[in-house]
């Protein structure tokens, strides 16, 4: 997702002809930075996908597994009037 956004940003940057107001070296450096960022984002996305465990039907019925993110509030903080999300 991030890599796709960076790819599109690079295409828009190159197509916008910013080199008319930027030095050629700065233009090339920014384009290369976007390309490197895209490559790093693709690596991170591949790594994240390799670590994902698909949910199975049994996960939805297991009370020890929170399928959706939840916030817990410490009762001590609530009683003292301090409202912290942890």
N, C-alpha and C positions, 0 to 999 in steps of 0.2 A: 504494500500500500504506500509506504513512504518512498520506496524506490520509484514507483510509478509517478508520484507527485514530483519528485526531483527530476525525472526524465522530462515531464511536461514543462517544468519550469525552465530547464535547459533549452528545450526547443523554443519556447517563447522568448527567452533571452537572446538566443542566436537569431531568431527571426525579427526581433524588434529593432535591429540595427543600432544598438546602443554604442557601437564603435564610433559613431559620428560624434558623440560627446565624451567618449572615454578614450584614453590612450590605448593603442593596440595591445600593449603588454598587459594592462589591467583587464582589458576585455578577455584576452586569452586566459589569464590567471583565473578570472571568475568562472569562465566556461569549464576550465579544467577542474576547479574546485567542485562545481556542480556534478561533473562526471565522476570524480572520486567519491563524493558523497553518495551518489547513486549506487556505485559499486559496493560501498560499505553497507548501505541500507539493504541491498540484495543479499549480502552475506549474512547480515543479522536476521533477515526474514527467513532465509534457509535454515539457519541455526534454530530459530524459534519454532519453525514447523517440524524440525526433527525431534524436538523435545516435547511436543504436544501429545497428550494421551487422550484419545477420543473418548467421549462420554458414552457409556452404555446404559441400558434401561435400569440396571441395578443401581447405578449411581444416583438416580433420581429418588430412589426409595431408601437410601442409606442416610440416617439422621446425622452421621458423623461427617458427611461431605456436604459442604455448602455449594450448591450449584451456582448461585448468584452471589456477588459480593455483598457482604453485610457489614454494618457498623456495630461495634459493641461499645457500650458506655459503662464505665466503672461506676458502681453504685455509690462509692465513697465520694466521687466527684459530683454526682448529681445531688447528694445530700448536702454538700458544702456549698452548692450554688455555682460550682465550676462546671462548665459544659465543654468537655473535651471529647472529641471523636478519636478513637484509637483503632 
